[in-house]
Amino acid sequence: EPPVDRLTKTLKQNGYEDCWRLTNPECIDERAMTCAYQTRIDYIWKRGTLKHGWTIEECRIFPTQDATDHHGVLITLS
């Protein structure tokens, strides 16, 4: 089945932001591929501002060494 982007477009239209893209704006999409279709399927989304002075320190995507067919996405808040 070919990849589609309806869900991610809908999330963006409804005010959600891709935390990885927010913290890695300089990265090209090829560095974020997480599936066999050379696209990204693993995300952490946020909507609105973080509460009580929290900030996103880091958001990164990492391989899971065949533990699952998805990549891990780690977000560090402070």
C-alpha positions in Angstrom: 0.0 0.0 0.0 1.5 3.4 -1.0 2.1 6.0 1.7 -0.5 8.8 2.2 -0.3 11.9 4.3 -3.9 12.7 5.1 -3.4 12.2 8.8 -0.4 14.4 9.2 -2.0 17.1 7.1 -5.1 17.0 9.2 -3.1 17.2 12.4 -1.2 20.3 11.1 -4.5 21.9 10.0 -5.8 21.4 13.5 -2.9 23.2 15.2 -0.7 20.2 16.1 3.1 20.7 15.7 5.7 18.0 15.0 8.1 18.1 17.9 10.9 16.6 16.0 10.6 19.1 13.2 10.4 22.0 15.8 13.7 21.0 17.4 15.5 19.9 14.1 14.4 22.5 11.5 17.7 22.2 9.7 17.5 18.5 9.1 16.5 17.3 5.7 13.6 14.8 5.5 15.9 12.0 4.3 17.5 11.9 7.8 14.0 11.3 9.3 12.9 8.3 7.3 11.4 5.6 9.5 9.8 3.2 7.2 10.3 1.1 4.1 8.6 3.8 1.9 11.4 6.3 2.8 8.9 8.4 4.7 8.5 9.1 8.4 5.7 7.4 10.4 6.9 8.0 14.0 6.0 11.3 15.6 5.4 13.1 18.8 2.9 15.9 18.3 2.0 18.8 20.6 -0.8 21.4 20.3 -0.5 24.9 21.9 2.1 26.0 24.3 3.6 23.9 27.0 2.3 24.6 30.5 4.2 26.0 33.5 7.3 27.1 31.7 8.2 23.7 30.3 10.4 23.7 27.2 11.4 21.0 24.7 15.1 20.4 25.1 15.5 17.7 22.5 13.4 15.4 20.3 15.2 12.7 18.4 14.4 9.6 16.3 16.4 6.4 16.8 16.4 2.9 15.5 15.0 0.1 17.6 17.3 -2.7 16.3 14.5 -4.9 15.0 12.5 -4.8 18.3 9.6 -3.3 16.3 8.9 -2.1 12.8 8.8 1.4 14.1 11.6 3.8 15.2 11.7 5.2 18.7 11.0 8.9 19.2 12.4 10.5 22.4 11.4 13.9 23.7 13.2 15.6 26.6 11.3 18.3 28.4 12.7 20.7 31.0 
